[in-house]
Each structure stands twice: as structure tokens, then as C-alpha cells.
Amino acid sequence: MRSDHVVSYILDSTISPMRADELKKGSAEFLVLSLLEHEPRHGYELSKLIESRSRGAITFQVATLYPLLARMEDRGWIAGRWIERAGQRRRRVYGITAEGMKALAAQRRSWREFVTAIGLVSRPRRA
């Protein structure tokens, strides 16, 4: 199962809303880093991509996403810069750093291990 489908699958399951929020918090940085891996993006775009790729199972409000981005910047995982274009509002665009790539690789390993463990436990057993 691809990593971008893992959280969607977990959240689409019959998990209580409180538990789903905990999973979202634990995976937010992973999702953002994954989306920034190949190209810089602005916050609104990140929010919309997460929502669309998770088929609406994961959403981030501005009040949640921008503080997350600031924390990730403080850790050195992402770097933001302001971009101004004629006729458009000024936007802060975020790109992943070398430290962010290391964090992303570690988080991918953790998710693979987690998904494997869940699969081992939940696999139907023959009598």
C-alpha cells in the first residue's frame, strides 16, 4: 500500500473521531514533507492536496496548518520564502530542506514498519 494511502485507509476505517484526530496530528508533518519532496508549495495548496488525495478524510484548517509549517521551519525541515506575482496576493512558498529529506526518510521507514505490524496483527488466520 502506498504511503499516501495509508493514512486515508486508517482514517476511513471505523476509528472514533478522537482517535482519528490523534492519527492526523501524528502524520501531519509526514504528509507535508511528502508533498514538498518534489516541488515547493504554498500552505493553501498543501491543505487542498492533502484533502483531495485523502478523498476528504484528512483536512487541515488554517489555524492548524500554518503553526505546523512554522514549527517545521523552526526545526529546519522546510524553508519558506515570500513570492509576489502581479495581480495576486503575496504567498509564502515552502520547500523541503536537506534536514527535511532526512526526516521524511525516517518517517517513511516508521510508517512502513507500522503498516507492516498492523498487517501482521490483523491478517486473517486459518484454523
N, C-alpha and C positions, 0 to 999 in steps of 0.2 A: 504494500500500500504506500503510495507516495506521501511524503511528509505533509504536504499542503492539504491532504485529505484526512489526515489522522485526527486533527482537532475537530474538523467538521463531523467526522464519523462519531467521535466521542460525544460531542455536544448534541448530535441528532438522536442519540440513544436516550433511554429513559432515565436521565440523571436529573436530580432535583435542581431547580433554578439556582439555589445557593451553591451547590457543588459545581454547576456549570460556570458560575462567576469565578470560582476559585481556579478552575482549569483555564479560563480565559486569562486571568491575571498571570498565571504561571507560564503561559505560552505567548503572551503579547510581544515580548522582546524578540522571541524566536520568529514570530510572524513578520515583524517589521524588518529584522535583519534579512530574512529570506527574500522579501520584496525589494530590498535595496541592493541585493547581491550583484545584480547586473546593470542597474541604472539608478541614478538619483531620482528621488520623487519628493513631492511636497505632501504635507500632512493630510490634506483633504483627499488627495489621490490614494494615499496609503489606506485611509479609512474606507474609501469606496472599493478598493481592490480586495481588502480583507472581507468586506461584506459580500461582494459579488462572488468571490472564489469559494467562500464558505456557504454559499446559497442562503445567505441571511442568518445563518446560525451564530455568527460572530459579528458583533457591531461594536464600534468604539465611538463614544461621544467626544466632542471636542474637549470637554473638561477632563477626560481621561487620557486622550491620546497625546495632547501637547505636553503635559507634565511628564509622560512616559518618554517622549522624544528628548525633552530637556535632561532627564536622568541619564538617558543613553549617551547624550552628548557629553555630560559630565564624566561619564565612565571612559570616554574616548572611543566608544564603539561606532559612533556616527559623527559627521561634521555637517553643520548647516551653513548655508550662505543665502543671502537675500538676492532675489532676482527681480528686476523690474523690466516690464515689457510695455510698450506703448499701448494704451487703451485697456490695460489690465491692472488689477491690484497687485501690489508688491507681494511676493510669495517667498517663503523660506523653503529652500530645497535641501534635502538631506541626502548624503551619500555615506556609504559604509567605509570605514577605515580598515587598516591592516589589523588593528586590535579587534574590530568588529567581525572581521572574517574569521579570526581565531575563535571568538565567542560563538559565532554561528556554527563552525565545525564542531565545537564541543556540544552545543545544544542539539545538533543533528544526531550526534552519537547517543546522547542521552535519550532522545525521543525514539531512536531505533531500538535501543535496549528496553525502553518502557513498552513499546508496542509489541516487541518480541515476548516480553514477560507476560503481558496481558493475553497474547495469543496462546502461550503455553498453558496458562491457568484456565482460560475459557474454552480451550479446544474440547470438543465432544470426545468422550472416552467410550470405547467399546467395552461391553460387559464380558 
